[in-house]
Each structure stands twice: as C-alpha cells, then as structure tokens.
Amino acid sequence: MNSLELKNDLLRLLMETDDTQLLEKVRRYFKLLKHEPVSDVTLEAQELAMVEIGLQQIEKGQVMSHEEVRKRIEQRLYKKQQ
C-alpha cells in the first residue's frame, strides 16, 4: 500500500466509527508516534477517562490486591531477564 492508500484507509476507518473513546485513543497514539506534545487539557481529560475506567473495573470486580500485582510484575521482569 502506498501512502495515499494508507491515508484513505485510515480516513475510512475513522469515519466509520462514532466511538469517542476509540477516536481519542487513536488521536493520542498518533500524537505519541509523531512525538507531538500533549496539552494539559488533554492530559486532564485522559486522567479523568482512566479514573472512570478504573471505577468501572472496580464495580465489575476486576481488581487484584497489591501483593498480586507485585507478584505479576516480578514474574514478568524475571522472564525478561532470562
């Protein structure tokens, strides 16, 4: 695919969705890849969105203890060192 075809395909995918969370993720990821600074307003919105996601996960019981998290981190770090 050449660059014009890629752009057209990306535009088509963007136009096919009204999911604002997905669009915001794509926008942030694209900016990250281009090494563009993210404004304080954007960071605040991202932080609020992450808090909301965390609260929803708590309500659904999708939580783990601090000990479980530390254990998982240690396991992943140990695997990478091998």
N, CA, C and O atoms as a GROMACS GRO file, in nm:
protein
  328
    1MET      N    1   0.083  -0.119   0.000
    1MET     CA    2   0.000   0.000   0.000
    1MET      C    3   0.087   0.124   0.000
    1MET      O    4   0.182   0.135   0.078
    2ASN      N    5   0.055   0.216  -0.086
    2ASN     CA    6   0.130   0.342  -0.085
    2ASN      C    7   0.070   0.437   0.019
    2ASN      O    8  -0.030   0.405   0.083
    3SER      N    9   0.132   0.550   0.036
    3SER     CA   10   0.091   0.641   0.142
    3SER      C   11  -0.051   0.695   0.122
    3SER      O   12  -0.125   0.710   0.219
    4LEU      N   13  -0.090   0.723  -0.001
    4LEU     CA   14  -0.225   0.772  -0.027
    4LEU      C   15  -0.330   0.666   0.006
    4LEU      O   16  -0.434   0.696   0.064
    5GLU      N   17  -0.302   0.542  -0.030
    5GLU     CA   18  -0.395   0.433   0.000
    5GLU      C   19  -0.407   0.413   0.152
    5GLU      O   20  -0.517   0.389   0.203
    6LEU      N   21  -0.296   0.422   0.222
    6LEU     CA   22  -0.299   0.410   0.368
    6LEU      C   23  -0.381   0.522   0.432
    6LEU      O   24  -0.461   0.497   0.522
    7LYS      N   25  -0.360   0.644   0.385
    7LYS     CA   26  -0.436   0.757   0.438
    7LYS      C   27  -0.586   0.739   0.413
    7LYS      O   28  -0.668   0.762   0.502
    8ASN      N   29  -0.620   0.697   0.293
    8ASN     CA   30  -0.761   0.676   0.260
    8ASN      C   31  -0.822   0.567   0.347
    8ASN      O   32  -0.936   0.579   0.392
    9ASP      N   33  -0.747   0.461   0.369
    9ASP     CA   34  -0.797   0.353   0.453
    9ASP      C   35  -0.816   0.400   0.598
    9ASP      O   36  -0.916   0.368   0.661
   10LEU      N   37  -0.719   0.476   0.648
   10LEU     CA   38  -0.731   0.530   0.784
   10LEU      C   39  -0.851   0.624   0.795
   10LEU      O   40  -0.927   0.617   0.892
   11LEU      N   41  -0.868   0.710   0.698
   11LEU     CA   42  -0.984   0.801   0.697
   11LEU      C   43  -1.115   0.723   0.694
   11LEU      O   44  -1.210   0.758   0.764
   12ARG      N   45  -1.120   0.619   0.614
   12ARG     CA   46  -1.241   0.537   0.607
   12ARG      C   47  -1.271   0.477   0.744
   12ARG      O   48  -1.385   0.480   0.790
   13LEU      N   49  -1.169   0.420   0.809
   13LEU     CA   50  -1.188   0.360   0.941
   13LEU      C   51  -1.234   0.464   1.042
   13LEU      O   52  -1.323   0.438   1.123
   14LEU      N   53  -1.174   0.582   1.039
   14LEU     CA   54  -1.214   0.689   1.131
   14LEU      C   55  -1.358   0.731   1.108
   14LEU      O   56  -1.433   0.753   1.203
   15MET      N   57  -1.396   0.743   0.982
   15MET     CA   58  -1.531   0.790   0.950
   15MET      C   59  -1.638   0.685   0.984
   15MET      O   60  -1.754   0.720   1.002
   16GLU      N   61  -1.599   0.560   0.992
   16GLU     CA   62  -1.695   0.454   1.020
   16GLU      C   63  -1.730   0.441   1.168
   16GLU      O   64  -1.821   0.365   1.202
   17THR      N   65  -1.661   0.512   1.256
   17THR     CA   66  -1.689   0.498   1.398
   17THR      C   67  -1.732   0.630   1.461
   17THR      O   68  -1.687   0.737   1.422
   18ASP      N   69  -1.821   0.618   1.558
   18ASP     CA   70  -1.861   0.733   1.638
   18ASP      C   71  -1.818   0.713   1.784
   18ASP      O   72  -1.858   0.789   1.872
   19ASP      N   73  -1.736   0.612   1.807
   19ASP     CA   74  -1.688   0.580   1.943
   19ASP      C   75  -1.582   0.684   1.982
   19ASP      O   76  -1.468   0.677   1.939
   20THR      N   77  -1.622   0.780   2.065
   20THR     CA   78  -1.531   0.889   2.101
   20THR      C   79  -1.411   0.839   2.180
   20THR      O   80  -1.301   0.894   2.166
   21GLN      N   81  -1.428   0.736   2.262
   21GLN     CA   82  -1.314   0.683   2.337
   21GLN      C   83  -1.211   0.622   2.242
   21GLN      O   84  -1.091   0.643   2.259
   22LEU      N   85  -1.258   0.548   2.145
   22LEU     CA   86  -1.167   0.489   2.047
   22LEU      C   87  -1.097   0.597   1.967
   22LEU      O   88  -0.976   0.591   1.946
   23LEU      N   89  -1.172   0.697   1.922
   23LEU     CA   90  -1.112   0.806   1.845
   23LEU      C   91  -1.008   0.881   1.927
   23LEU      O   92  -0.903   0.918   1.875
   24GLU      N   93  -1.036   0.904   2.054
   24GLU     CA   94  -0.941   0.972   2.142
   24GLU      C   95  -0.814   0.889   2.159
   24GLU      O   96  -0.704   0.944   2.160
   25LYS      N   97  -0.828   0.759   2.173
   25LYS     CA   98  -0.711   0.671   2.186
   25LYS      C   99  -0.626   0.677   2.059
   25LYS      O  100  -0.503   0.684   2.066
   26VAL      N  101  -0.692   0.673   1.945
   26VAL     CA  102  -0.620   0.679   1.817
   26VAL      C  103  -0.546   0.812   1.805
   26VAL      O  104  -0.430   0.816   1.764
   27ARG      N  105  -0.613   0.920   1.842
   27ARG     CA  106  -0.551   1.053   1.834
   27ARG      C  107  -0.428   1.062   1.924
   27ARG      O  108  -0.324   1.110   1.882
   28ARG      N  109  -0.443   1.015   2.048
   28ARG     CA  110  -0.329   1.019   2.142
   28ARG      C  111  -0.213   0.932   2.092
   28ARG      O  112  -0.097   0.972   2.099
   29TYR      N  113  -0.246   0.814   2.041
   29TYR     CA  114  -0.142   0.723   1.993
   29TYR      C  115  -0.070   0.784   1.872
   29TYR      O  116   0.053   0.777   1.863
   30PHE      N  117  -0.144   0.844   1.783
   30PHE     CA  118  -0.084   0.908   1.666
   30PHE      C  119   0.009   1.020   1.709
   30PHE      O  120   0.120   1.032   1.656
   31LYS      N  121  -0.035   1.104   1.804
   31LYS     CA  122   0.049   1.212   1.853
   31LYS      C  123   0.175   1.156   1.919
   31LYS      O  124   0.285   1.210   1.902
   32LEU      N  125   0.158   1.049   1.993
   32LEU     CA  126   0.273   0.985   2.057
   32LEU      C  127   0.374   0.938   1.953
   32LEU      O  128   0.494   0.960   1.968
   33LEU      N  129   0.325   0.875   1.848
   33LEU     CA  130   0.413   0.827   1.742
   33LEU      C  131   0.484   0.941   1.670
   33LEU      O  132   0.598   0.926   1.625
   34LYS      N  133   0.416   1.056   1.658
   34LYS     CA  134   0.476   1.172   1.592
   34LYS      C  135   0.558   1.257   1.688
   34LYS      O  136   0.618   1.357   1.648
   35HIS      N  137   0.562   1.216   1.814
   35HIS     CA  138   0.635   1.288   1.918
   35HIS      C  139   0.585   1.430   1.936
   35HIS      O  140   0.663   1.522   1.960
   36GLU      N  141   0.452   1.448   1.924
   36GLU     CA  142   0.393   1.579   1.946
   36GLU      C  143   0.358   1.594   2.094
   36GLU      O  144   0.316   1.498   2.158
   37PRO      N  145   0.376   1.712   2.148
   37PRO     CA  146   0.339   1.733   2.288
   37PRO      C  147   0.188   1.722   2.306
   37PRO      O  148   0.110   1.756   2.218
   38VAL      N  149   0.150   1.673   2.423
   38VAL     CA  150   0.009   1.662   2.458
   38VAL      C  151  -0.022   1.774   2.556
   38VAL      O  152   0.052   1.793   2.654
   39SER      N  153  -0.129   1.847   2.532
   39SER     CA  154  -0.162   1.962   2.617
   39SER      C  155  -0.208   1.918   2.755
   39SER      O  156  -0.248   1.804   2.775
   40ASP      N  157  -0.203   2.012   2.850
   40ASP     CA  158  -0.251   1.986   2.985
   40ASP      C  159  -0.398   1.951   2.985
   40ASP      O  160  -0.443   1.866   3.063
   41VAL      N  161  -0.475   2.015   2.898
   41VAL     CA  162  -0.618   1.987   2.889
   41VAL      C  163  -0.640   1.842   2.846
   41VAL      O  164  -0.726   1.773   2.899
   42THR      N  165  -0.560   1.797   2.749
   42THR     CA  166  -0.570   1.660   2.702
   42THR      C  167  -0.531   1.564   2.813
   42THR      O  168  -0.597   1.462   2.834
   43LEU      N  169  -0.423   1.595   2.885
   43LEU     CA  170  -0.381   1.508   2.994
   43LEU      C  171  -0.490   1.498   3.100
   43LEU      O  172  -0.518   1.389   3.150
   44GLU      N  173  -0.551   1.610   3.134
   44GLU     CA  174  -0.658   1.607   3.235
   44GLU      C  175  -0.773   1.519   3.187
   44GLU      O  176  -0.827   1.440   3.264
   45ALA      N  177  -0.809   1.531   3.061
   45ALA     CA  178  -0.918   1.450   3.006
   45ALA      C  179  -0.880   1.302   3.008
   45ALA      O  180  -0.962   1.216   3.038
   46GLN      N  181  -0.753   1.274   2.976
   46GLN     CA  182  -0.706   1.136   2.978
   46GLN      C  183  -0.709   1.080   3.119
   46GLN      O  184  -0.751   0.966   3.141
   47GLU      N  185  -0.665   1.160   3.214
   47GLU     CA  186  -0.664   1.116   3.353
   47GLU      C  187  -0.805   1.087   3.401
   47GLU      O  188  -0.830   0.986   3.467
   48LEU      N  189  -0.898   1.177   3.369
   48LEU     CA  190  -1.037   1.156   3.409
   48LEU      C  191  -1.094   1.029   3.345
   48LEU      O  192  -1.166   0.954   3.409
   49ALA      N  193  -1.061   1.007   3.218
   49ALA     CA  194  -1.108   0.887   3.149
   49ALA      C  195  -1.050   0.761   3.213
   49ALA      O  196  -1.121   0.661   3.228
   50MET      N  197  -0.923   0.766   3.252
   50MET     CA  198  -0.861   0.650   3.315
   50MET      C  199  -0.922   0.623   3.452
   50MET      O  200  -0.942   0.508   3.490
   51VAL      N  201  -0.952   0.729   3.527
   51VAL     CA  202  -1.018   0.712   3.657
   51VAL      C  203  -1.156   0.649   3.637
   51VAL      O  204  -1.194   0.559   3.712
   52GLU      N  205  -1.229   0.696   3.538
   52GLU     CA  206  -1.362   0.641   3.510
   52GLU      C  207  -1.352   0.493   3.475
   52GLU      O  208  -1.433   0.412   3.522
   53ILE      N  209  -1.256   0.457   3.393
   53ILE     CA  210  -1.236   0.316   3.356
   53ILE      C  211  -1.204   0.235   3.481
   53ILE      O  212  -1.257   0.125   3.500
   54GLY      N  213  -1.118   0.288   3.567
   54GLY     CA  214  -1.083   0.220   3.691
   54GLY      C  215  -1.203   0.198   3.781
   54GLY      O  216  -1.219   0.092   3.840
   55LEU      N  217  -1.288   0.299   3.792
   55LEU     CA  218  -1.409   0.286   3.874
   55LEU      C  219  -1.503   0.180   3.818
   55LEU      O  220  -1.563   0.103   3.893
   56GLN      N  221  -1.515   0.176   3.686
   56GLN     CA  222  -1.599   0.074   3.622
   56GLN      C  223  -1.542  -0.065   3.649
   56GLN      O  224  -1.618  -0.160   3.673
   57GLN      N  225  -1.410  -0.079   3.644
   57GLN     CA  226  -1.348  -0.208   3.671
   57GLN      C  227  -1.372  -0.251   3.816
   57GLN      O  228  -1.397  -0.369   3.842
   58ILE      N  229  -1.366  -0.158   3.908
   58ILE     CA  230  -1.393  -0.189   4.049
   58ILE      C  231  -1.536  -0.238   4.065
   58ILE      O  232  -1.561  -0.337   4.133
   59GLU      N  233  -1.631  -0.168   4.002
   59GLU     CA  234  -1.771  -0.208   4.010
   59GLU      C  235  -1.794  -0.348   3.955
   59GLU      O  236  -1.880  -0.422   4.004
   60LYS      N  237  -1.716  -0.386   3.853
   60LYS     CA  238  -1.729  -0.519   3.791
   60LYS      C  239  -1.649  -0.625   3.866
   60LYS      O  240  -1.654  -0.742   3.831
   61GLY      N  241  -1.576  -0.583   3.969
   61GLY     CA  242  -1.496  -0.678   4.045
   61GLY      C  243  -1.364  -0.714   3.978
   61GLY      O  244  -1.302  -0.814   4.013
   62GLN      N  245  -1.324  -0.635   3.881
   62GLN     CA  246  -1.199  -0.661   3.808
   62GLN      C  247  -1.083  -0.593   3.881
   62GLN      O  248  -1.024  -0.498   3.831
   63VAL      N  249  -1.053  -0.645   3.999
   63VAL     CA  250  -0.948  -0.588   4.082
   63VAL      C  251  -0.854  -0.697   4.129
   63VAL      O  252  -0.888  -0.815   4.126
   64MET      N  253  -0.736  -0.657   4.172
   64MET     CA  254  -0.644  -0.751   4.235
   64MET      C  255  -0.568  -0.677   4.344
   64MET      O  256  -0.554  -0.555   4.341
   65SER      N  257  -0.519  -0.753   4.439
   65SER     CA  258  -0.450  -0.693   4.552
   65SER      C  259  -0.313  -0.641   4.511
   65SER      O  260  -0.259  -0.676   4.406
   66HIS      N  261  -0.259  -0.557   4.597
   66HIS     CA  262  -0.126  -0.503   4.574
   66HIS      C  263  -0.024  -0.617   4.565
   66HIS      O  264   0.066  -0.614   4.482
   67GLU      N  265  -0.039  -0.716   4.652
   67GLU     CA  266   0.052  -0.831   4.651
   67GLU      C  267   0.046  -0.905   4.518
   67GLU      O  268   0.149  -0.946   4.464
   68GLU      N  269  -0.075  -0.924   4.464
   68GLU     CA  270  -0.090  -0.993   4.336
   68GLU      C  271  -0.021  -0.915   4.223
   68GLU      O  272   0.045  -0.974   4.138
   69VAL      N  273  -0.037  -0.785   4.225
   69VAL     CA  274   0.025  -0.701   4.122
   69VAL      C  275   0.176  -0.711   4.130
   69VAL      O  276   0.243  -0.730   4.028
   70ARG      N  277   0.231  -0.698   4.250
   70ARG     CA  278   0.377  -0.706   4.266
   70ARG      C  279   0.429  -0.842   4.220
   70ARG      O  280   0.535  -0.850   4.157
   71LYS      N  281   0.356  -0.948   4.251
   71LYS     CA  282   0.396  -1.083   4.210
   71LYS      C  283   0.399  -1.094   4.058
   71LYS      O  284   0.493  -1.150   4.001
   72ARG      N  285   0.297  -1.041   3.991
   72ARG     CA  286   0.292  -1.043   3.844
   72ARG      C  287   0.407  -0.964   3.784
   72ARG      O  288   0.469  -1.008   3.687
   73ILE      N  289   0.434  -0.848   3.841
   73ILE     CA  290   0.544  -0.766   3.790
   73ILE      C  291   0.676  -0.840   3.804
   73ILE      O  292   0.756  -0.844   3.710
   74GLU      N  293   0.699  -0.900   3.919
   74GLU     CA  294   0.822  -0.976   3.941
   74GLU      C  295   0.834  -1.090   3.840
   74GLU      O  296   0.942  -1.113   3.786
   75GLN      N  297   0.724  -1.161   3.816
   75GLN     CA  298   0.726  -1.271   3.720
   75GLN      C  299   0.762  -1.222   3.580
   75GLN      O  300   0.841  -1.285   3.510
   76ARG      N  301   0.703  -1.111   3.539
   76ARG     CA  302   0.731  -1.057   3.405
   76ARG      C  303   0.875  -1.008   3.395
   76ARG      O  304   0.942  -1.031   3.294
   77LEU      N  305   0.923  -0.941   3.498
   77LEU     CA  306   1.061  -0.893   3.496
   77LEU      C  307   1.158  -1.010   3.495
   77LEU      O  308   1.260  -1.006   3.425
   78TYR      N  309   1.127  -1.112   3.571
   78TYR     CA  310   1.215  -1.230   3.577
   78TYR      C  311   1.220  -1.298   3.440
   78TYR      O  312   1.327  -1.342   3.397
   79LYS      N  313   1.106  -1.308   3.372
   79LYS     CA  314   1.102  -1.371   3.239
   79LYS      C  315   1.186  -1.292   3.140
   79LYS      O  316   1.254  -1.352   3.056
   80LYS      N  317   1.182  -1.158   3.147
   80LYS     CA  318   1.258  -1.074   3.054
   80LYS      C  319   1.408  -1.085   3.077
   80LYS      O  320   1.486  -1.067   2.984
   81GLN      N  321   1.448  -1.115   3.201
   81GLN     CA  322   1.590  -1.123   3.233
   81GLN      C  323   1.652  -1.253   3.186
   81GLN      O  324   1.774  -1.263   3.173
   82GLN      N  325   1.570  -1.354   3.162
   82GLN     CA  326   1.623  -1.485   3.121
   82GLN      C  327   1.665  -1.486   2.976
   82GLN      O  328   1.711  -1.588   2.927
   0.00000   0.00000   0.00000
